Amino acid sequence: MTTHEIDPAVVQVRIDPDGFRVNGQRVASASGDTHSAAIRYVAEQVAAPAGRPVTVRAVDDAGTHRIEVTPAGAMTILSDEPGDPSPATEPVQPPTAADTADRAITEPGEHPEKRSPREEPAVADATGQEKSTENGNPWLTGHRPESPHVPPTAATPVSPLHTAAAPVQQDWTGDDVQAPISFLTPTDQEPGPVPATGWAGLLVRLGWRKPAGPTPEQMAERADHRAIAQHWPGPRTIAVINPKGGADKTPTTVFLSAFLARVGGAGVLAWDNNETRGTLGWRTEQGPHSAHVRDLLRSADELLAPDARVADLARYVHHQTEDQYDVLRSDPYAIRPEDRIGADELEMVHRVASRYYRVTVMDSGNNEASPNWLAMIDRADVLVVATTTNVDAAESGRLALENLRQHSRRAAVLADHAVAIVSHGDVNDPDPGETVAKYQHLCGDAVAIPFDRAMRARHLRMDGLAPQTHVAWRRAAATVAHALTAAPEALQRVPS
């Protein structure tokens, strides 16, 4: 059998996405911290047999460091080369038949195909006794992976590289056929400053370097943006409700639409589904026309035709040039009952909206019994209860949730997953914390919005908000985005 001797003078360790290399030989990491597993591997397989400390040239994407590792696993930083993140250049030898046989070692009498991937034997010394994985290394405490090394046998000597922390993964397939090489690496899911992980994190824990990761505020902002920016499979509809007038339904519709569009990338429609004269169109930017929902309804068949174009919608919706969403206004003149939007008309408009927009945020009127209000509930994926700290508005929102639970099983699921957004409506009102706490027991979640005079402005714009209000609306939009993931899954389980 061919063995691969490790030169203990300077050991090259390179961290890969699926494990690590020691002098060019790939070793798959067991569960836990790959960097700690690599250091422990060198201590057990190189330093211990040599009977003395060894120097490790540790390389990962963050840089290169020289570390001295003792047989007991203690570490000393020798030098820091953060400017050299280049991969190790040691050649990888193709496997021999004996190497392949080494990887198939099993316990006596055990069929190799019956072993679970997780049922690897522990480290054994020359007497066959299991060695303790505790080596006194304080940087491995709490995340030390169990050592699944294959025990050597008298008949088959096993080299250190073939007693790795998991089955060896070679860079070839089949009969010495070289696997394709790729220059692509997995996309980093945490853009921005490098967090204190990897070799850099190890150095931070040693006190060698100050942490350079993002602040908690930056981490929270990043998490919110990720939630808001996600695109769901299929269109989603958010219904903003509260039968009480002046409950901030329109500002809630505006700022949710703005965050979903600007962070998530357009494709958002704010629709004023008011049975009479809604104010969404009055508090947002008007396009080069005065079209409203009835104009779009008259052209719905054309917009649903196979050859219809997205740009054709510009005749009927009002694009918000700063906040990047579109507004579908209500008809300011439809006061007579025969002119109002009914359930069938809403269904037709919703079909158009679902074809051209990934998210539709529907502002609503104050009549829970109107056909368009009830049809909106039937099409909604998530409910948002908009309310101020005014007691009447908060109570009205509570009663709306209770009525929905009596309406249908689907409406009850929507109420259970609803998000309440509580705006501090007046400087003289009590803090919204108490209202938020009560709503958290009434529905899925609740968030508070601080008092901001910009929310009373004639024209509502995201950039007009005070910094703390901007953060609060970002948090609210992220909460609604999470509900857009959970609520539709719950709705699918409702019997038809």
N, C-alpha and C positions, 0 to 999 in steps of 0.2 A: 504494500500500500504506500502510495506517495504521501508524504507528510509535508506540511508547510511550516517551516521554522520561523519564529518571530524574532527578529533582531531586537534585543532589549535595549540597545543603545538609544535610539530615538524611535518611538512608536508613533506611526501616523494614524490618527483617528479622524474620520470624516463622518459627520452626521448627514444621513440621507432622509428623505421623507418617510421611508418605510423601515428604517433601522439605522445601522452604522457600519462603516468599513474599518477594519484594522489592517494596516499595511496592504490596502487594496482588496482585501477579502471581505465580502459582504456578510454581515451578521444581522439577522432580523431581531429587533428588540422585543422583549417580552412586555407585558403590560406595565405601565408606569412611565417615568421620566426617561427618555432615551439617553439623554446626556449622563444621568447618574448610572444607568445600566452600562454605558460604555466605560465609564471610569471604574466601575466595579469589575467589569470584564477584564480590563487591563491589570487591575490589582490581583485578581485571582489567577489569570491565565499567563501573565507575563512576569509581573513583579514577584509574585510568590515563588514560582519555579526558579527564577534567577536569584532569589534570596536577597534582593537589594532593591532600592527605589529605581524607577525607570522614568525617563523623560518622555512626555507625550506632547506631540504637536497636534493640538486639538483644533479642528477646522469645522466651522459651520457657516451659514449664510451671513452671520453677523461679523465674522472676522476670524483671525487665527491667534491662538494663545499657546504658550509653552507652559506645561504644568508638570510638576514632579509628583508621581504617585508611588506610595509605599506599598509593600505587600499587605499591610493592614487596611489600605484604602484611604489613608490620610493624604491630603493634597497641599502643595505649595506652589504659588504662582511664581514662575521664573521670569516671564516676559509677556508682553501684550502687543499683538500685531493686528489691531483692528482694521488696518487698511488692506489686509491681504485675505479676502474671502475666497480665493481661488481654490478649486477642488484639488484633492490630492492626485498625484499623477502616477501612482504606482500601478503597474500593469496587473490585470486580473488573469490568472492562469486558468485555462479551460479544465474541466474536471476529467479525472481518469475513471476507469471502471471501478477501481478500489475506492475512490472518493464517493462514487455513487452508492457503493455498498455501505460505506460509513453512515450515510444519511438514512439508511433503512434499518439501523440497529434497533432491536426490540428486546424486551425482557424474555428470558427463556420460556418457551412454550406459548408465547403470545403471538398471534397472527398480526402482522403489521397493519392490515386494513381495518382491524377492529379497534385500534387505538384512537381515542378522541384527540383532536388537535390540542386540547387543553390538558390532557393527561400525560405530560412529560415527566420523567423521573427527576428527582432532586439531585444535587451535587453529592458525589460520594468520594470519600478519600480512599487510600490504598487498601484499607481494611473493609471497605464496603459500607461504612457508616456514613450517614448523611451529615454533611457539614452545615453548620449554622450560617444563615445568610446575614447575621449581625456581624459587621466588621468594624464597628466603632466609627464609621464615617458619619458625621453629623448632618451632612447634606443629603443623605439618603433616607433619613428618618421620615416615616410617614408615607413614603411612596416607593419603598424598596420592592421591586418586582421579585416574585418567587423565582428561584434559579432552576430552570428546567433542563440542566445539562444532562447529556447522555452519559451514564457511568461507563468508565473503561472496563474492559474485560481482559482476562489473561490471554485469550486467544487473539484478540484484535486490539493492538495498541491504537489509541486515538490521539491525534494531535490536538493542541489547544484550539486551533481554528475550527476543528470539527466538533468541539464541545461548546458550541455557542449558546447564547441565551435563548435561542429558538432554532428551529431547523434552518440550515444555511440556505440562503436564496442566491443562486448564481445568476450571472448575466447571460444566460444562454438557455435554449430550449431544445429538447430532443437530443439527437446524437451530435453533440458539439456544434449545433447550428447557432451562430451568433444572433442574439435578439436585436431587433431594430433599435437604433440609438435616436433619442429625441432630445432636443434642446429646450423643450417646454418643461416648466415646473408648475406645480399647483399654485393657483392664484391665492395670494395672501388674503385671508378674510378679515384681517384687522389692519387696514391701511392707516398710515400715520406714523407717529413716533414708535420706535421699537420698544415693546414692553420688556420688562425685566424677566425674560425667559432665556432658555438656551445657555450657551457659554456666557453670554453677557449677564444673564440672571445669576449664574454660578459665581461670577466675579463680584456681582453686587452683594451676594450673601457673604462673600469673603471680605467685604469691605474694600475691595480693590477699585471699584468704580461707583460713582453715584448713579442712582436710577434715573433713566431718561425717558420713562414711559409717560403716557398721557395722564392728565389729572383726572380725578373722579368725575368732575363736570364734563370733561371731554369724552370720557367713557360713556356717560349717560347720554350725551348728545349723539354719539355714534350709534348707540343702541336704538335710540328713538328714530334716527334717520334710516337705519336698516329696516325697522318695522314699517315705517311710512313708505319707503321706496319699493317695497316688494310688489310684484305683480301677481295677481291671483289667476288661477285657471278659469277663465270665463269672466263675464262682466259681473260687477257687484253693485248693489243698490243700498244706500244709507237713507233712512227716513228720519228726519228731525221733527220731533213732535212735542207739543204741549198745548192743550186747548186754551190756555190762558194767554191773552194778548200781552205783549210787552215782556215775554219770558226769554227774550234773546234768541229766538229761533233763527232769525235772519243772520245776525252776527255769527252764530254757531255754524250755519250753512256756509257762510262766506269763508271763515277761517279754516274750517276743515277742508273745503275745496282748495283753498290756496296752498295749504301744506301738502295735501295729496298731489297737487299738480306740480308745484315747484320742487319738491323733494323726490316725488315718484316719477316725474317725467310726463307732464301733460296727460291728455286722454281723460279729463275730468269735466263733468257737466254739473253745474248747479241749477236745479230746476225749481221754479216757484210754482208749487202745486197748491195754490190757494184757490178756494172755490169762488172768491170774489176778487178783490183788488189787492194783490200782494205787493209788498214793498221791496222785494229783492232787486228788482230792476231799477228802483229809484236809488238804491244805496250802492250800486256797482256801476262800472263804466259802460256807457252805451256805445254800440258800434255805429257804423255809418248808415244805419236804417232804424226803423222802429218796430221791427217784427216781434211777434210774441207767439205763444204756444198754439193759438188757433191758426196762424199762418203756416206753422210747421205741420199741423194736423191736416190741412188741406193738401199738402204736398207729400204726405206720408207714403203713399203708394210709389211715387217717383223715387223717394229716398230709399225705399226698400227694394227697388228694382236691381237686377244683377249688374247693370252698367252704371249705377249711381256712384258718385265720387265723394270722398270726404270733404273736398273743398266746396261742394254744393251746400253744405250746412251753413256756410258763412252768411247765407241770405237770411237765416232764421235765428241764429244765436249771436250773442254779444261777447266777443273775446276780451278777456281781461289782459291787457298788454303787459302789466307788471306781474300779476300773480299767475298767469298762464293757464287759467281755466276758462270755460265758456259758461255763459248764463242764458238760460231759456226763461224768458219773462212770462208772467201771467198776462192775460188780457185785461187791461185796465178798464175796459168798457163793458165787460161781460157781467152785468149786474142782474139781468133777468134770468129766472131759472132755466129757461130754454137755451140760454147762451152758455151755460156753465159746462165744464168738462165732467163727463160722466165716467162710469167704470169702463165702458167700451172704448171711449176716446183715450182714456189714460192708458189702456192696454196698447193701443196703437202707437201712441207717443213713446211709451216705454220700449216697444220693439225697436223703434228708430234709435233711441238713446243707447240701448244695449248693443246695437250693431256698430255704432261709431265710437262709443266711449267705454273705457274699462271700468270707470267708477262714476256712478250718478248719485249726487247728494240732493235729496228732495226736501226743500222747505215745505211747510204745510200750513194750512189754515187752522181755524179754531173750532171747526165743527166735526166732532168725531163720528157723526152719523152721516156725513155727506158721502156720496158714492165714490168720489175721487180719493177721499181720505181712506176709506176702507179698502179700495183697490190698491192704494199705495202700500198699505200694510201687507196685503197679499203678495206684493212683488218685492218687499224689502228683504234684504239679507241681514241687516243689523238695524236696531233702533237706537237713536240717540235722544234722550230726554234733555231738552234744553230748559234751563231754569235759572232764575236769579235767586239771590238770598231773600227776596221778598217771600213772606210766608204763603201768600195766596198762590204765587206762581209755583212754589215748591209743592204745595198740597195738590194743585191741579195736575202736576206731573205724576204724583203718586197715584191719584185716582185714575189717570189714563192707563198706567201700568196694570192696576187692578182690573179695570174694565177689559183690557186686552186678554188677561188670563181667563176671563169668562167668555171671550169671543170664540176662540177655537184653540185646538191643541197647538197648532202652528204659531198662533199669536202668543200663546203662553210661553213657548220656547223663546220667541223673540223678546218677550218681557224679561225672562230670566237672564238672558245674555245682554240686555240693554246696557248702554253706557250713559250715565248722567253727567252732564257738564254744567257745573254750578258756577255762575258768574257773580262776582261781588258787584251787585247792581248799583249801590249807592254808598258813599263814604260813611253815611250814618247807619247803614245796615250792619248787623253783627258779622263777624268773620265767617266765611263760608265753610269752615271746618266742621261745624256741627251738622250742617245740611248734608255735606259730603258723607259724613259718617252714617247718617240715617239712610241715605240712598245706597250705600254699599251693602246694606241689609235688604234693600228692596229689589236690586237688579244685579247685573254682572259686575259692574265697577263704577266708580265715580271719581271725578277730578275737579279741582277748584281752579277758577280763573280770577286773578286779583282785579281790583278796581282799576280801570284805565279809561280816561276821557276819550281816547281814540276809538273806543267801541261805541261811542255816541256820535261819532263824526258822521257827516252827511255821506261821505264816500269811504267805505271800509277797505283798507289796504293792509296787507301783512307788514309792510315796512313802516307803517305808521304806529305800530304798537311799541310800547315801552319795552325795554329789554326783559324785565321779569315777566311781563305778559306774553311776550314772544315765546319764552321758555315754557310757560304754562300751556299755551296753545299747542306747542310742539309735543308736549307730554300728552295732551288730550288727543291729538291726532294719532300718536303712537298707540294709545289705549284703544281707540276705535279700530286701528289697523289690526291689532291683535284679535279684537272681537270679529273682524271680517274673516279671520282664519277659523276661529272656533265655532262661531254661530252657524254658518252654512253646514258644517259637518253635523251639528246637532239637529238642524232642520231636516237633513236627509233621513234621519232615523224616525221622523214623525210619520205615523201611518197615514196613507192618503185617504 
